[in-house]
Amino acid sequence: MLDQSAILALAEAPSDAPLESARPSRAEAEAAVRTLIRWAGDAPEREGLRDTPARVVRAYEEWFDGYARDPAAILGRRFERGGYDDYVLLRDIPVRSVCEHHMAAIEGVAHVAYLPGERVVGISKLARLVDAYARRLQIQERLTAEIADTLQSALQPRGVAVVIRASHGCMTTRGVSTHGTSMETRRLLGEFSREPWRSDIFAALSA
């Protein structure tokens, strides 16, 4: 049960903010999993499910460890661009996230591009930036914007382009059950939002 300070934190914190002060204990989280197992119609006491609550909590620690990361800090180490004057594009970055509406899987790829200003970052940092935001409860639209806006703010490039294509388990495994569908979102900032760079980056992303 939450104590009084935790209840006050729930009431006062912004609705979209992680509630660290009200975070349940591991025992409370495991108890919640047992409740869901019972609600689904099974018995958490049976042999095959006895250790499932602990496993689920450990899995959640991995799936949602993006809340413990500072995405901007990932881009902290930068390098001189060495006279390079064209865009940097990293394709097919795996996206594994969870829909905040049904807690179903979001799986796809992200393409991230930027036009360097004074500095560049190691390409692995772009993949880490995507992963840090993906490992949170998300909607694809916000995920796309967060990646682009953080890259723009931290690196101050001349332009940023982020495109995500992903399938959503909340649509493919329930409801209308439309298998094989995917959703595309994109955010263009700076020079990429204007011609001729806009057409150029779209041609590169479609190649």
N, C-alpha and C positions, 0 to 999 in steps of 0.2 A: 504494500500500500504506500502511496506517495505521502511524504510528510508535508507539513504546512508550507514550508519554504518552496517545495517543489510545486505545490498547487498554485502558489502565487506566481512562480516563474511561468507556468503554463498560461495563466491569465494575462500576464503583462508582456510576454515576448511576442514579436511580430509573427504572424501566422506562417510566414515562409522561412523562418529562422530555425536552425537546428537547436534543439532544447537540451544542451549539454547538462544544465543543472537539474533537469528533470529526467535524466536518462535512467531507465530501470536497471536494477541489478541483473546479473547473469541468471540468478535463480528465478527472478520474475519473468525474464525473457523465456527461459525454458518452460516455465509453467504456462505461459501463453501458447507455446507450441503444443503442449499437451492438450490444452483446451481446444485448439483447432483440430487436432487429431480426433478428439471425441466428437466435435461438431461434424466432422466429415463422416462419422459413423463407425470409426474403428476404436480399438482399445489401446491407449498408450502403454499399458502394462504388459502387453504381449511381447514375446521375445524379440520379434523382428522390429518393433517400434520402441523398445525400452531405451535405447541410446539415441534415438532420433532427435529428441529436443536438444541435446548437447551438440549433436552434429549440425543441426540447423543454425544454432547460435554461432558456432565456429564458422560456418559458411557465410553467415551474415557479416561477420567481421571482415571477411575477404571481399564480399560483393559490395559492401558499402564503406570500404576504407577511404573512399574519396573525401568523406567528411573530415578525415584527420589530416588531409594534405592541403597545403597552400598553393593553389595553381600558379599564382604570380611568382612565387619563389622558385618554381621549376625553371622559369625563364631568366633567372638571376645572373647566370654566367653567360656573357656575350663576347663576341670576337669581332675584330675588324673585318669588313667585307672584302678587303683585298682588291678593290677596284671593280668587283663584280657589280653589274648594273641591271640585271634582269631578275625575273621572279624566281623564287624557290618554291617548289611544289613537292609535297610528300603525299603520295597516293595510297589508298587502300589501307588506312590505319584501322585495325579492328575496333569496332564499337560493341561493347557488351554492357548493357544498362538494364534498368528495371523501370517499367512504367509506374508513375506515382498514382495512377487511377485504379489499376487492378493488380499492381505488383506482379505483372507478367513480364517476360523477357523482351527486351529490345535488342536486336542483333543486326549488325550491318557494317558499313565501312564509312570512314570520313576521309575527305581530301582537304588538305590544308595548304594554302599558298600565301606567300607574302612578298611584297616588293621591299627589299631592305632599304633602311634609311642609312644610318651611320654604322650599325652593328648587325650581326647575324647571330643565330643560336645553333647549337648542335642539333642535327635532325632528330635525334632520339628524344629531345625535349618536346618536340611537337607531338610525338606519340604519347609521351607522358602527360602532356597537358590535356589531350583528348581523354585519356584514361582516368585522370583525376576527376574530371567532371562527369564522366560516364558512370563512375562507381558511386552514384548517388541516386535517389529517387528522382526521376526525370520525366519531362516531356521533350520530344525531339526538338521542338522549336526553341525552347530555352537552352538546351544543350548546345545547339548550333550557335546561338547568340553569345553564350558565355565563353566558348572557345575563341570566337572571333574578337570579342571585346577585350578579353584578357590579353591576347596576343597584341592587339593594337595599343593597349594601355602600357604594357610592360616593355615592348620593344620599340614603339614609336616608328613603325615602318611607313612607307609611302602608301601602302595598300595591303588589305587582308581579304582573302576569300576562303570561306569554309562551306563545304557541301557535304551533307550526310545523306546516305541512302540506307534505309533500314527496314526490316520487317518487325511487326509488333504482335507479340503473342496474344495481347488482349483482343486483337482482331482476327488472328489466324486460328486460334485454338478455342475461341468462345464466341458468343454472339452470332455474327453473320458467318463466322468460320471461313473467311475467304483466303484460302491457302495460295501462296505464290505472289501475294501482293507486297509492294514495298512503298515506302514514303520517302520523298526527297525534300530536304530543306536546305536553304542556302542563305548566307549573309556576306555581302560585299561592302567593304569600307574603303575610304580613300580613293586612290587612283583606279582601283578595280570596279568602283561603282560608276565610272565614266568611260566613254570611248577614248582611244581605241583599246585600252587595256581590258575593258569589260568583254568585248568580243574575243579578244585574244585568250583570256583565261577560260572562257567557256569552251572555246575550241580545244584547248589543252585538256580540260576535264572530260570532254566527250571523246577524245581520241582513243 
